[in-house]
Amino acid sequence: MRHRKHTQRRWVGGFGFAVLVSVSVVYVVPACTPQKDISLTRLERVQSTGTLVVLTRRSPTTYFETADGPRGFEYDLANAFAQSLGVRARFVPIDRHADLFRDLEAGQADLAAAGIVVTADIADRFRFSPAYQKIQQQVVYRLGSTPPRQISDLIGRHIEVHRDTNHAARLRELQQTYPRLGWNEVDDNETEALLEMVWHGLLDVTLANSDTIALNRQLFPELQVAFDISAPQPLAWAFPKSEDRSLYDAAVQFLQRYRAAGELARLIDHYFGPASRASNVNAQVYHSRIRERLPVFRALFTRAGEIVALDWRLLAAVAYQESHWDPASVSPTGVRGIMMLTEDTAKHVGVTDLHDPEQSILGGARYLRDLYDRLDYIPLPDRLWFALAAYNIGSGHLEDARILAQRHGKDPNSWSVIKEYLPLLEQPHWYDRTLFGFARGNETVSFVNHVRAYYDILLKLDESGRGRFAPDRLRFRIPSI
């Protein structure tokens, strides 16, 4: 400690600029001014402050706000990295790509996690982590319009892309070969808004990343991919370039561990799996039935969901996969009704009339909840996928698949593992070694995939308001995943 006379220090901004004002008091100040300790590495500074500052962008593929707080692939991945360091992550959403890179270069954050495509024009400006995903840029048009078949077909089309993105950079590359190629670069519309404009017929064409297109096609099934316009491109985190690699090296090690543990695949499947599985369903028919049939049964799904504490949209997704919301459905094996229950299951859950939609929906909801509760040893979110599998194939056959996986040293509580073992129950070499024998395991994997796709579409319609579900906002009361 030391005494200082006749000065008072006022700090402005983050650079410690001092305004000296004459005063006539004596006071005590610390010998050290509030500045970064240059003896610490970047990693040590993050750990000493307890905060990892992360630049990101608002997008369905990266970071978005929900009624329950922030969510998103990049949000979860960066949070997991922060937790591995023993600190919390503080996210700073940025609206424009150019501002994201400017702020990172200015030292306003520790890293940027924003679905960044590593392109030649930024590769030398930052230090990039190993790729954790790969995407392709694609040309998108609306079903019913004349589809472009090749790059030359884009000449003369009304094309808009967001400024300072990999899409604008790719078009500039192509213009060197196709000098008549033209487009508009805009600041006020993000890629998601441009896709919606294509859907409305306000634009002929736009460019978007394959993951973004997959998510948006769940809401706008008329959006069509014309062709890929780039080779696969890596997505990575960006770090400021400096001689201090400590935080970057920690991120590399984290991503390696996260991938090896299967957590990266699990996270990718959670956010992007339903969209990829939706390509196997007729989304246009599903959307039409959401408009035409679902309103008839929505109150029944809502009430059943309230009784058993399951999301009504999950129950609706199961019912659509089972019967396409047709209470008179009958399968060749004799299961009946909107939830396609067997006679034994119906008795177990108190259903006396399988064709009564109210009884069937509540009975199916009770059965699914019972299966879920019995699987309390399975961690989330896999526990829910296991319950769906058991709904379709039965608990005994599901347990057979788990035992087969365990015998081979695999994790029997991982859905990504079990979905590879369920199809083996169709082969004598494998089902002869099980307690319950033959089962249509491929059909069960398809069942779970489709239910997840239908459920994800209902969630997105609800959150966007396009499905007219917004006034209800019934939240999923199984613990958050």
C-alpha positions in Angstrom: 0.0 0.0 0.0 1.1 3.6 -0.5 -0.2 7.1 -0.1 -1.0 9.3 -3.1 -2.0 13.0 -3.0 -3.9 15.4 -5.2 -5.2 12.8 -7.8 -8.4 10.9 -8.3 -8.6 8.3 -11.0 -11.7 7.8 -13.2 -11.8 4.7 -15.3 -13.4 4.9 -18.8 -14.2 1.7 -20.8 -12.0 -1.3 -20.7 -8.6 0.4 -21.3 -8.1 2.1 -18.0 -7.9 5.6 -19.4 -7.4 7.9 -16.4 -8.8 11.4 -16.1 -6.8 13.3 -13.4 -8.7 15.8 -11.3 -7.1 18.0 -8.7 -8.4 17.4 -5.2 -7.1 18.2 -1.8 -7.6 14.9 0.0 -5.2 12.1 0.8 -6.5 8.5 0.3 -5.1 5.1 0.0 -5.1 3.1 -3.3 -3.7 -0.3 -4.1 -0.2 -0.4 -5.5 -1.5 -2.5 -8.5 -3.9 -0.9 -11.0 -6.8 -3.1 -12.2 -5.2 -4.5 -15.4 -4.7 -8.0 -16.8 -1.8 -9.9 -15.2 0.4 -10.4 -18.2 2.2 -13.2 -16.4 -1.0 -15.4 -16.7 -1.7 -17.4 -19.8 -5.1 -16.9 -21.5 -6.3 -20.2 -20.0 -5.2 -19.1 -16.6 -7.0 -15.7 -17.0 -10.2 -17.5 -17.9 -9.9 -19.8 -14.9 -9.0 -16.9 -12.6 -12.0 -14.8 -13.6 -14.3 -17.9 -13.6 -15.8 -16.8 -17.0 -15.4 -17.9 -20.6 -16.6 -15.2 -22.9 -18.1 -16.6 -26.1 -19.2 -14.7 -29.1 -22.1 -16.4 -31.0 -25.0 -15.7 -33.4 -28.7 -16.2 -33.0 -29.7 -19.0 -35.2 -31.6 -22.3 -34.9 -28.3 -24.1 -35.6 -26.3 -22.2 -33.0 -27.9 -20.2 -30.2 -31.6 -19.3 -29.6 -33.8 -18.1 -26.8 -36.7 -20.3 -25.5 -39.2 -19.9 -22.7 -36.8 -22.0 -20.6 -33.7 -20.0 -21.4 -31.0 -20.2 -24.1 -30.6 -23.4 -26.1 -28.7 -24.4 -29.3 -25.9 -26.7 -30.5 -23.1 -24.1 -30.0 -24.6 -23.1 -26.7 -24.5 -26.6 -25.3 -21.1 -27.4 -26.8 -19.4 -24.2 -25.5 -21.1 -24.7 -22.1 -19.6 -28.2 -21.9 -16.2 -26.8 -22.7 -16.6 -24.1 -20.0 -17.6 -26.8 -17.5 -14.5 -28.8 -18.4 -12.4 -25.8 -17.4 -14.4 -25.3 -14.1 -15.8 -21.9 -15.3 -19.1 -20.6 -16.6 -19.7 -19.5 -20.1 -21.0 -16.0 -20.8 -22.5 -15.7 -24.3 -22.5 -12.5 -26.3 -24.9 -12.8 -29.4 -23.7 -10.8 -32.4 -26.0 -9.9 -35.3 -23.5 -9.7 -38.2 -20.7 -12.0 -39.2 -18.4 -9.0 -39.8 -19.0 -7.7 -36.3 -18.3 -11.2 -34.8 -14.9 -11.3 -36.4 -14.1 -7.7 -35.6 -14.9 -8.1 -31.9 -12.9 -11.3 -31.7 -9.9 -9.6 -33.2 -10.3 -6.7 -30.8 -10.1 -9.1 -27.8 -13.7 -8.7 -26.7 -14.1 -12.5 -26.2 -12.1 -15.7 -25.6 -13.6 -17.5 -28.6 -16.4 -17.4 -31.2 -18.8 -20.4 -31.4 -21.2 -19.5 -34.1 -21.3 -22.2 -36.8 -18.3 -20.6 -38.5 -17.4 -22.1 -41.9 -13.6 -22.0 -42.2 -13.1 -20.2 -45.6 -9.9 -19.0 -47.2 -10.7 -15.3 -46.5 -10.7 -15.8 -42.7 -8.4 -18.9 -42.3 -5.3 -16.7 -41.8 -6.9 -14.2 -39.4 -7.8 -16.6 -36.6 -6.8 -19.9 -35.1 -9.5 -22.5 -35.7 -10.3 -25.6 -33.6 -10.5 -29.0 -35.3 -13.8 -29.3 -37.2 -16.7 -30.7 -35.2 -19.2 -30.8 -38.1 -19.1 -30.5 -41.9 -21.7 -28.8 -44.0 -22.3 -28.1 -47.7 -23.6 -24.9 -49.3 -26.7 -25.6 -51.3 -28.9 -23.7 -53.7 -32.5 -23.6 -52.6 -35.7 -22.9 -54.6 -39.4 -23.4 -54.0 -41.3 -26.4 -55.2 -43.5 -25.4 -58.2 -40.9 -22.9 -59.6 -38.5 -23.8 -62.3 -35.5 -25.5 -60.6 -32.0 -24.5 -61.4 -30.0 -27.5 -62.5 -26.5 -26.0 -62.7 -24.6 -22.8 -61.8 -25.3 -21.2 -65.2 -29.0 -21.5 -64.5 -28.6 -19.0 -61.6 -27.7 -16.2 -64.1 -30.7 -13.8 -64.3 -32.4 -15.2 -61.1 -33.4 -13.0 -58.2 -30.8 -14.1 -55.6 -30.2 -12.7 -52.2 -27.7 -13.8 -49.5 -26.6 -12.3 -46.2 -23.6 -10.1 -46.4 -20.2 -11.3 -45.0 -21.2 -15.0 -45.0 -19.6 -18.0 -46.7 -22.5 -17.8 -49.2 -21.4 -14.3 -50.4 -17.8 -15.5 -50.6 -18.8 -18.5 -52.7 -20.7 -16.4 -55.2 -17.8 -14.1 -55.6 -15.6 -17.1 -56.4 -18.1 -18.4 -59.0 -18.4 -14.9 -60.6 -14.8 -15.3 -61.8 -16.0 -18.1 -64.0 -19.5 -16.8 -64.6 -19.1 -13.0 -64.9 -22.8 -12.5 -65.7 -23.8 -14.0 -62.3 -25.4 -11.4 -60.1 -27.0 -11.3 -56.6 -27.8 -8.9 -53.8 -26.1 -9.0 -50.4 -28.3 -7.8 -47.6 -27.8 -6.9 -43.9 -31.4 -6.9 -42.7 -32.3 -10.5 -43.4 -30.6 -13.5 -41.9 -30.3 -16.8 -43.9 -33.4 -18.2 -42.2 -35.5 -15.1 -43.2 -34.2 -15.5 -46.8 -35.3 -19.1 -46.9 -38.7 -18.0 -45.8 -38.8 -15.4 -48.6 -38.0 -18.2 -51.1 -40.9 -20.2 -49.6 -43.2 -17.2 -50.0 -42.1 -16.7 -53.6 -40.4 -13.3 -52.9 -37.0 -14.6 -54.0 -36.1 -17.1 -56.8 -33.1 -18.6 -55.0 -30.9 -18.3 -52.0 -27.8 -20.1 -50.7 -27.7 -21.8 -47.3 -25.8 -24.3 -45.3 -27.1 -27.9 -45.5 -27.9 -28.0 -41.7 -29.8 -24.8 -41.8 -31.8 -26.0 -44.8 -32.6 -29.3 -43.1 -34.0 -27.5 -40.0 -36.1 -25.1 -42.0 -37.6 -27.7 -44.4 -39.3 -29.1 -41.3 -41.3 -25.8 -41.3 -41.4 -25.2 -45.0 -41.5 -28.6 -46.8 -41.8 -26.9 -50.2 -38.2 -25.7 -49.9 -36.2 -27.8 -52.3 -32.4 -28.3 -52.7 -31.4 -27.7 -56.3 -27.8 -28.8 -56.0 -24.7 -28.5 -53.8 -22.6 -25.5 -54.6 -19.6 -26.3 -52.5 -17.6 -29.2 -51.3 -18.0 -30.2 -47.7 -16.8 -27.4 -45.5 -15.7 -27.6 -41.8 -17.4 -25.8 -38.9 -15.0 -24.8 -36.1 -14.5 -22.5 -33.2 -12.4 -19.4 -33.8 -9.8 -18.0 -31.4 -7.7 -14.8 -31.6 -4.3 -15.4 -33.2 -1.5 -15.0 -30.7 1.5 -16.8 -29.4 -0.5 -17.9 -26.4 -2.1 -21.2 -27.4 -3.1 -22.3 -23.9 -6.9 -21.8 -24.3 -6.9 -23.1 -27.9 -5.0 -26.2 -26.8 -7.4 -26.8 -24.0 -10.3 -26.6 -26.5 -8.6 -29.1 -28.9 -8.2 -31.6 -26.0 -11.8 -31.0 -24.9 -13.2 -31.7 -28.4 -11.1 -34.8 -28.7 -12.4 -36.1 -25.4 -15.9 -35.1 -26.1 -15.9 -36.9 -29.5 -14.2 -40.0 -28.1 -16.8 -40.3 -25.3 -19.6 -40.2 -27.9 -21.0 -36.9 -26.5 -20.4 -34.9 -29.7 -22.3 -37.5 -31.7 -25.1 -37.4 -29.1 -25.3 -33.6 -29.2 -25.4 -33.5 -33.1 -28.1 -36.1 -33.1 -30.1 -34.2 -30.5 -30.2 -31.0 -32.5 -29.9 -32.2 -36.1 -31.0 -35.8 -36.0 -34.7 -35.1 -36.3 -34.1 -32.9 -39.3 -32.1 -35.6 -41.1 -34.7 -38.2 -40.2 -37.5 -35.9 -41.6 -36.1 -36.6 -45.1 -37.6 -40.1 -44.7 -41.1 -38.9 -44.0 -43.6 -37.1 -46.3 -43.4 -33.7 -44.7 -46.0 -32.1 -47.0 -48.6 -34.7 -46.2 -47.7 -34.4 -42.5 -48.2 -30.6 -42.6 -51.6 -31.0 -44.3 -52.7 -33.4 -41.7 -51.5 -31.1 -38.9 -53.9 -28.5 -40.4 -56.8 -30.9 -41.1 -56.8 -33.7 -38.6 -54.7 -32.7 -35.5 -57.2 -29.9 -34.4 -59.8 -32.6 -33.9 -57.7 -34.5 -31.4 -55.5 -31.8 -29.9 -57.5 -31.3 -26.7 -57.3 -35.1 -26.1 -53.6 -35.1 -26.5 -53.2 -32.1 -24.3 -55.4 -33.6 -21.5 -53.6 -36.9 -21.7 -50.2 -35.1 -21.5 -51.3 -33.2 -18.4 -52.4 -36.5 -16.7 -49.2 -38.4 -17.3 -46.8 -35.4 -17.4 -45.7 -36.0 -21.0 -45.5 -33.4 -23.7 -48.8 -33.6 -25.7 -46.8 -33.1 -28.9 -44.8 -36.3 -28.2 -48.0 -38.2 -27.8 -49.3 -36.7 -31.0 -46.2 -37.7 -32.9 -46.5 -41.3 -31.6 -50.2 -41.4 -32.7 -49.3 -40.0 -36.2 -46.6 -42.7 -36.7 -49.0 -45.3 -35.5 -52.3 -44.4 -37.3 -51.9 -41.0 -39.1 -54.4 -39.8 -36.5 -57.1 -42.2 -37.7 -59.1 -43.7 -34.8 -60.4 -46.5 -37.0 -57.0 -47.9 -37.9 -56.5 -51.6 -37.7 -53.1 -53.3 -38.4 -52.7 -56.8 -40.0 -51.5 -58.0 -36.6 -54.7 -56.8 -34.9 -53.6 -53.7 -33.0 -56.2 -51.0 -33.3 -57.1 -47.3 -32.7 -55.3 -44.0 -32.9 -52.5 -45.2 -30.6 -52.5 -48.8 -32.1 -52.7 -50.7 -28.8 -52.8 -54.5 -28.4 -55.6 -56.1 -26.5 -53.2 -57.0 -23.7 -51.8 -53.5 -23.4 -55.4 -52.0 -23.6 -56.4 -54.1 -20.6 -53.3 -53.2 -18.7 -54.0 -49.4 -19.1 -57.7 -49.6 -18.6 -58.9 -49.1 -22.2 -62.2 -50.9 -23.0 -62.9 -49.4 -26.5 -59.8 -49.3 -28.7 -61.6 -47.2 -31.3 -62.5 -44.5 -28.8 -59.9 -41.9 -29.4 -60.1 -40.4 -25.9 -59.5 -43.9 -24.3 -56.8 -44.8 -26.8 -54.8 -41.6 -26.4 -54.9 -41.7 -22.6 -54.1 -45.4 -22.6 -51.2 -45.0 -25.0 -50.0 -42.0 -22.9 -50.1 -44.1 -19.7 -48.3 -47.0 -21.4 -45.5 -44.8 -22.7 -45.1 -43.1 -19.3 -45.0 -46.5 -17.6 -42.2 -47.7 -20.0 -40.3 -44.4 -19.4 -40.5 -44.8 -15.6 -39.2 -48.4 -15.7 -36.2 -47.2 -17.7 -35.0 -44.9 -14.9 -31.4 -46.4 -15.2 -31.1 -44.9 -18.7 -29.7 -41.3 -18.8 -31.5 -38.6 -20.7 -32.1 -37.9 -23.5 -31.6 -41.6 -24.5 -34.2 -42.8 -21.9 -37.0 -41.3 -24.0 -35.8 -43.0 -27.2 -35.6 -46.3 -25.3 -39.1 -45.8 -24.1 -40.3 -45.2 -27.7 -38.5 -48.4 -28.8 -40.1 -50.4 -26.0 -43.5 -49.0 -27.0 -43.0 -50.5 -30.5 -41.0 -53.7 -29.9 -41.7 -54.5 -26.2 -39.4 -54.3 -23.2 -38.2 -57.9 -23.5 -36.8 -57.5 -27.0 -35.3 -54.1 -26.1 -33.5 -55.9 -23.2 -32.2 -58.6 -25.6 -30.6 -55.9 -27.7 -29.0 -54.3 -24.6 -27.6 -57.7 -23.5 -26.1 -58.2 -26.9 -24.5 -54.8 -26.8 -23.1 -55.4 -23.4 -21.6 -58.7 -24.4 -19.6 -56.9 -27.1 -18.3 -54.3 -24.7 -20.7 -51.6 -25.9 -22.7 -49.2 -23.7 -26.2 -50.7 -23.3 -27.6 -47.4 -22.1 -26.7 -45.5 -25.3 -29.4 -45.2 -28.0 -26.7 -44.7 -30.7 -25.4 -48.2 -29.7 -28.7 -50.0 -29.3 -30.1 -48.8 -32.6 -27.3 -50.7 -34.2 -28.1 -53.9 -32.3 -31.9 -54.0 -32.6 -31.7 -55.0 -36.3 -29.6 -58.0 -35.3 -32.7 -59.4 -33.7 -33.9 -60.3 -37.2 -31.0 -62.6 -37.9 -31.0 -66.2 -36.5 -27.3 -66.0 -35.7 -28.2 -63.4 -33.2 -31.8 -63.9 -32.0 -31.0 -67.6 -31.2 -28.8 -66.3 -28.4 -31.5 -64.1 -26.9 -34.3 -64.8 -24.4 -37.2 -63.4 -26.4 -36.0 -64.4 -29.9 -36.9 -62.9 -33.2 -38.1 -59.3 -33.5 -38.4 -56.7 -36.2 -35.6 -54.5 -35.0 -35.2 -52.4 -38.1 -38.8 -51.5 -37.9 -38.3 -50.3 -34.3 -35.3 -48.1 -35.3 -37.5 -46.6 -38.1 -40.4 -46.1 -35.6 -38.2 -44.1 -33.2 -36.6 -42.1 -36.0 -40.0 -41.1 -37.4 -41.6 -40.2 -34.1 -38.6 -38.0 -33.3 -38.9 -36.3 -36.7 -42.7 -35.7 -36.2 -42.2 -34.5 -32.7 -39.5 -32.1 -33.7 -41.7 -30.6 -36.4 -44.5 -30.1 -33.9 -42.1 -28.4 -31.5 -40.8 -26.0 -34.2 -44.4 -25.2 -35.4 -45.4 -24.5 -31.8 -42.4 -22.2 -31.1 -42.8 -20.3 -34.3 -46.5 -19.9 -34.0 -47.1 -21.4 -37.4 -48.8 -24.4 -35.9 -51.3 -22.3 -33.9 -50.2 -24.0 -30.8 -48.6 -21.0 -29.1 -51.5 -20.2 -26.6 -51.0 -23.6 -24.9 -47.2 -23.6 -24.4 -47.4 -26.9 -22.4 -43.8 -27.6 -21.5 -42.2 -31.1 -21.5 -42.2 -32.1 -17.8 -39.8 -34.9 -18.1 -36.4 -33.5 -16.9 -34.8 -31.2 -19.4 -32.4 -32.7 -21.9 
